[in-house]
Amino acid sequence: MGKELTFTMSQQIIDMASKPLRKREDAILLLLYTIRMFDLDKSELNIHNESIRISINKMNRIFYLLKGKMFSMQFPFQIENNDIQNGIRIYDSVTGILINATTLSFLIGLFEQINRPETDFEKVFEIMMETEQNDDEFTMEQMWTLFSYLLKYDLGYIRYDIDPEHENGKLHPLYHLDICLDNSATYKIGLNQEIRFDNFKDILDTTTESWYIYRGQN
């Protein structure tokens, strides 16, 4: 039996999650800033209904719940109960690196840098070498392993939308699922009614019965 952790979104995460995610780097940055948000004092968190839920079981997914949409990605790290980070310990299972403030600052800086069009891999290595010289927490090999893993792991991105502004019959249903980040790869699956979080989670949960898609006759 898995478990579920729930967090209230900070305003920064609401702003980031409300914008369309079109690139892998943007999605990774959202994940990294979200993990850093777990350390915030509750007084800094928003008073709205937007929330984040992490389902810890075979699927290990993070869910962003906002007004009019929900989306989910595969959570890239391991989570254990602990007395830090609101009762959880987050770490990378391959390198053993603890995903703490130091690690997050390094990764956020790196992904923000590669989001700039002028950045090349020489600049990436410069950042890693500078970090290795100034920090004893991880080696160049560990940094590269962690960075390359985040660059290529399967995000498993899926979004549920309620979109009255662009509704257009079966071409763009009011309720639908958007699959994939990139516009050239994305596709929609229409839904004939609104779904709740439990339904959305159940669609993605490999430990529950599968959902079926059948259009039938027009």
Disulfide bonds with the S-S distance in Angstrom:
none
